[in-house]
């Protein structure tokens, strides 16, 4: 089942989101309660932010990672030097693993791009042993992504065609309060808990903030890449003004919040 995330190249993704998912990964790992001796599955590994953070734990027995995008899989495989790690192309909604294969299945910033995210939750629960843990995190696009909302809110003032795209961005699967928890419970997980995780996205200057989008990465990047010359120039100028907010160009920091959820697989 295809992801809803637009991928141009792995390096562009790293500038857009990978550098921030690296900050979020340790927080999700702690929330998931990963312990020595375990076999852990990373569902939707991207370029490897969660996978390689997991690998910093020498006591883990095995780390398996999958992603739907061959671009991401190739990039992660090139980085890998750890024999405990295996990376393969696969669908989160049809995981290529036996039942009860892992102690934990974790998904970082992926479920909101899966059109039928509940199927991915069910698959994660299937491949985790009874008593094991399923955990996931997704961005709170509506209320928790100040830097990205600034982009979308600026764009829709210039182009009504962006309105349905902003709505889709703000209300992707699993993003409403309690939505992940409800899905976890509906798919048989127990002791389900939901919380929020906070990082800050720190940019050196406007170009550091805007260039990954301007190059076509992600949902907004795909929209921007399709703009005609005059409208594209207006968007670039408006975003620069919003970023600078009347001060000289330079560093800016934006609070960014993710919803996180975990649950245990019930005994058979």
Secondary structure as UniProt FT lines:
FT   HELIX           10..13
FT   HELIX           14..18
FT   HELIX           19..32
FT   TURN            36..37
FT   STRAND          39..43
FT   TURN            46..48
FT   HELIX           49..54
FT   TURN            55..56
FT   TURN            58..59
FT   STRAND          62..67
FT   HELIX           70..79
FT   TURN            83..84
FT   STRAND          85..89
FT   TURN            92..93
FT   TURN            99..100
FT   STRAND          102..108
FT   HELIX           111..113
FT   TURN            115..116
FT   HELIX           117..127
FT   STRAND          128..139
FT   TURN            141..143
FT   HELIX           146..156
FT   TURN            157..158
FT   HELIX           160..162
FT   HELIX           163..170
FT   TURN            173..174
FT   TURN            177..178
FT   HELIX           179..186
FT   TURN            187..188
FT   STRAND          189..203
FT   HELIX           206..214
FT   TURN            215..216
FT   HELIX           218..225
FT   HELIX           229..244
FT   TURN            245..246
FT   STRAND          252..265
//
